[in-house]
């Protein structure tokens, strides 16, 4: 069994490959071993070193990706916690793809994003009801994504009547974690007002509609006002 060097911040084993995060000069950590192993740079998140037969070579993730020591692989920036490894290589992208690889917002667009590969963007639409969350690089409910220009209130054209925040234990909502309100002109959908005070769109299964009298989805014949 190989022992972790005292100067290392991290040591892991996977598929006979050692993964280190150096706390200084990576050259002094490179030892001749049976299998190659990798050493993450202590300052730059997309830089790492390969140690093979006692010889060290510098490796760089593709622009827009960073190195994760635990899996010994490069991933999208939003998927890896770089911690103190804050530096990145200079961007090599363009106006549509700020970096060669990654997911990026499209100007004046909430419901889609650009998936960039080698600097070439492909427009990807989010599933219905979701918007692109820039911080997480995933499609998310508008109330969960931190995008002022694509806020849930703007997209749904609805503001919850109970205020901006009702997370206090003293406030009891109709359904525990939310209240429901009808959506005018739309019999299948309704608004859910969450404890955060933000609205989210809810919907009924096919063949049913929202019953404002019971606050549940119901058969159309049971909702005479529709």
Secondary structure, DSSP 4 states (H G I P E B T S, - for coil): -PPPPTT-SEEEEETTEEEEE-SS-GGGG----SS-EEEE-SSBTTEEEEEETTEEEEEEPPTTEEEETTTTEEEEGGGS--TT--B-PPP---SS-SSSSEEEEPTT-SSEEEEEETTEEEEEEPPTTEEEETTTTEEEETTTS--GGG-HHHHHT---TT-S---STT--BTTBSEEEEEETTEEEEEEEEETTS-EEEEEPPTTEEEETTTTEEEEGGG-TT-
